[in-house]
Amino acid sequence: MKEPMPTTYSEIADVREWLKMMGWRVPTEPGHGTKARLRDRLRLLQEEVNELKRAVEEQDLVGQADGVVDVTWVALSIAVLLGLPWYETWNEVARSNWAKDPGATARSARDAVKPSGWKKPDLAGVLERAGYRRTAWTIDETDEVEEGRCREF
């Protein structure tokens, strides 16, 4: 049974509004977060993945449902805090994934295989069109992102 999707619902909008309500600074265009802030978010994401793993091992479907949504919530919060243009980013990755073929790989008997001529997602192009310029975040003539220019959220 396919579940109908409400036409006005958006998980990313939910997360964005929740972050604002919680007092986080939500950017309007793509940019770098500080390593410390991103590490905090990654620790939380790993904690949620670990809870999902436990629920899988225990065959706990309620825990699995909670874990999948919690992992998604935290991942979406990272996307929001980085100011990613979500729909454009999603659509570019989806385009690339839909271009893959079903098949077996060393990773899995049921996997997605990149056919000849497959093109990876052009996320640099998506970010540039959304206003991201790496040089605004880097040290002079190097390509290294300067931590002092990064967002604290």
C-alpha positions as CSV (number, residue, x, y, z in Angstrom):
1,M,0.0,0.0,0.0
2,K,1.5,3.3,-1.1
3,E,1.0,6.1,1.5
4,P,-0.3,9.4,0.0
5,M,2.0,12.3,0.6
6,P,0.5,15.6,1.6
7,T,1.3,18.2,-1.0
8,T,2.3,20.9,1.6
9,Y,4.4,18.8,4.0
10,S,8.1,19.2,4.2
11,E,10.4,17.4,6.7
12,I,13.2,19.9,6.0
13,A,10.8,22.8,6.8
14,D,9.9,21.1,10.0
15,V,13.5,20.8,11.1
16,R,14.3,24.3,10.0
17,E,11.4,25.8,12.1
18,W,12.3,23.6,15.0
19,L,16.0,24.7,14.9
20,K,14.8,28.4,14.9
21,M,12.5,27.7,17.8
22,M,15.4,26.1,19.7
23,G,17.5,29.3,19.2
24,W,19.9,28.0,16.5
25,R,21.0,30.5,13.9
26,V,19.7,29.2,10.6
27,P,21.6,30.5,7.5
28,T,19.9,31.4,4.2
29,E,22.7,30.4,2.0
30,P,25.4,27.6,1.9
31,G,28.5,28.0,4.1
32,H,30.8,26.2,6.4
33,G,30.2,25.4,10.1
34,T,33.0,25.2,12.6
35,K,34.6,21.8,13.0
36,A,33.6,21.8,16.6
37,R,29.9,22.5,15.9
38,L,29.9,19.9,13.0
39,R,31.6,17.3,15.3
40,D,28.8,17.9,17.8
41,R,26.2,17.2,15.2
42,L,28.1,14.1,14.0
43,R,28.3,12.7,17.5
44,L,24.6,13.1,17.8
45,L,24.0,11.5,14.4
46,Q,26.3,8.5,15.5
47,E,24.3,8.2,18.7
48,E,21.1,7.9,16.7
49,V,22.7,5.4,14.3
50,N,23.8,3.3,17.3
51,E,20.3,3.3,18.7
52,L,19.0,2.2,15.3
53,K,21.5,-0.6,15.2
54,R,20.4,-1.8,18.6
55,A,16.8,-1.8,17.5
56,V,17.8,-3.8,14.4
57,E,19.6,-6.4,16.5
58,E,16.7,-6.7,18.9
59,Q,14.1,-6.9,16.0
60,D,12.4,-3.9,17.6
61,L,10.3,-2.3,14.9
62,V,9.1,0.6,17.1
63,G,12.8,1.3,17.9
64,Q,13.7,1.0,14.2
65,A,11.0,3.5,13.2
66,D,12.2,5.9,15.9
67,G,15.8,5.4,14.9
68,V,15.2,6.0,11.2
69,V,13.3,9.2,11.9
70,D,15.8,10.4,14.5
71,V,18.8,9.7,12.1
72,T,16.9,11.6,9.4
73,W,16.0,14.5,11.7
74,V,19.6,15.0,12.7
75,A,20.9,14.6,9.2
76,L,18.4,17.2,8.0
77,S,19.4,19.5,10.8
78,I,23.0,19.4,9.5
79,A,21.8,20.3,6.0
80,V,19.8,23.2,7.4
81,L,22.7,24.5,9.5
82,L,25.0,24.3,6.5
83,G,22.5,26.3,4.5
84,L,22.2,23.7,1.8
85,P,19.6,24.3,-0.9
86,W,17.9,21.1,0.0
87,Y,15.5,20.5,-2.8
88,E,18.1,21.2,-5.5
89,T,20.7,19.1,-3.7
90,W,18.2,16.2,-3.3
91,N,17.1,16.4,-6.9
92,E,20.7,16.4,-8.2
93,V,21.6,13.3,-6.1
94,A,18.3,11.6,-7.1
95,R,19.0,12.3,-10.8
96,S,22.4,10.6,-10.3
97,N,21.0,7.7,-8.4
98,W,18.1,7.1,-10.9
99,A,20.8,6.8,-13.6
100,K,22.2,3.7,-11.9
101,D,21.3,0.1,-12.8
102,P,20.2,-2.7,-10.4
103,G,22.9,-5.3,-10.0
104,A,25.3,-7.1,-7.7
105,T,28.5,-5.6,-6.3
106,A,31.2,-6.7,-3.8
107,R,29.2,-4.7,-1.3
108,S,25.8,-6.4,-1.8
109,A,23.9,-8.9,-4.0
110,R,21.3,-6.2,-4.5
111,D,22.9,-2.9,-5.2
112,A,23.0,0.1,-7.5
113,V,25.6,-0.1,-10.3
114,K,27.0,2.9,-12.1
115,P,26.7,2.2,-15.8
116,S,29.1,3.4,-18.5
117,G,28.8,7.1,-18.9
118,W,27.2,7.6,-15.4
119,K,27.7,11.1,-14.1
120,K,28.2,11.9,-10.4
121,P,25.9,14.6,-8.9
122,D,27.0,18.1,-9.7
123,L,26.7,19.4,-6.1
124,A,29.4,22.1,-6.7
125,G,27.2,23.6,-9.4
126,V,24.1,23.4,-7.1
127,L,25.9,25.1,-4.3
128,E,27.4,27.8,-6.6
129,R,23.9,28.6,-8.0
130,A,22.7,29.0,-4.4
131,G,25.4,31.6,-3.7
132,Y,28.3,29.5,-2.3
133,R,31.8,30.7,-3.1
134,R,34.6,28.7,-1.5
135,T,37.0,31.6,-1.8
136,A,34.9,33.5,0.8
137,W,35.8,30.8,3.3
138,T,39.4,30.1,2.5
139,I,42.8,31.6,3.5
140,D,44.2,33.9,0.8
141,E,45.6,31.8,-2.1
142,T,45.3,28.4,-0.5
143,D,42.2,26.3,-0.7
144,E,42.1,25.6,3.0
145,V,38.9,26.7,4.8
146,E,39.7,29.2,7.5
147,E,38.1,28.0,10.7
148,G,37.6,31.6,12.0
149,R,35.4,32.3,9.0
150,C,33.1,29.4,9.7
151,R,29.6,29.6,11.3
152,E,29.0,28.8,15.0
153,F,25.3,28.2,14.3
